[in-house]
Amino acid sequence: MGKYDRFKILRRKIASTNFQCQLCRRFVKEGEDYYSEEIRDKLLYSPHKKKFCKECVEKFKKQLPPIID
């Protein structure tokens, strides 16, 4: 558990480039939905935002931060 884990949320986005999911290493293609980790507090900033595919978020929903659309 990190120092700022209570401020983290997941937000649904559409991929503009291809990249790999942080959990399963599956490629998310351009135009697909994915979830990006963000920090709720505007004064805090994280340069290492994690990106998760839709399947991993559904599978590990209880272990990940809450989803806010």
N, C-alpha and C positions, 0 to 999 in steps of 0.2 A: 504494500500500500504506500503510495507516494504522498508527498506533502500536500499536493493540490488535487488529489483524486476526487474530493467532494465537490469541486467546482467544475469537473469535466462533464460534458454532455456529448451525445452523438447527434449529428445533423445529416439528413439525407441530401445527397447532391447527385449531379449527373457528371460523369467523367468526360473531361475534355481531351485527355490523352490516355494512353494505355499505361497501366501500372499493376503491381502485385499487391494482393491482400496481405496485411501484416500477420495474419494468423495461419492461413492455409496455403499461402503463396500461389493461389490461383490468379491468373491474369484477368483484370477487369478491363474490358475493351471500351473504346471511345463510344459514348452515348448510353452506356449502361448506368443503372443506379448503384450507388455505393454510400457508405456512411463514413463521415469524417469526424474525428474527435476534436472538440473545441472546448475552450474554457469560458465559462459563463461570466466571469468578472472581466469588465472592460479594461481594468488596470493591469491585469496579468497577461502574459504572452508566452506561448509555447512554440518554439521554432521546429519542434519535432512532432507534428500532428500525425497520429496514426490513421490509416485508412483501412476500412474493412469492407469485404464484399457482402452482398445482401444475405447470402446463405449462412455466413459465419455469424452475423448479427442475430438471425433467427435461431441458430443452433446454440449460441453462447449468451443469450439475452440476459440471463441472471448475473453473469460475471462481468458484463460490460456496463459502462455508464448509462444513465437513462436516455431514451430517445426523445428528442424534441424536434418536431417538424415545423 
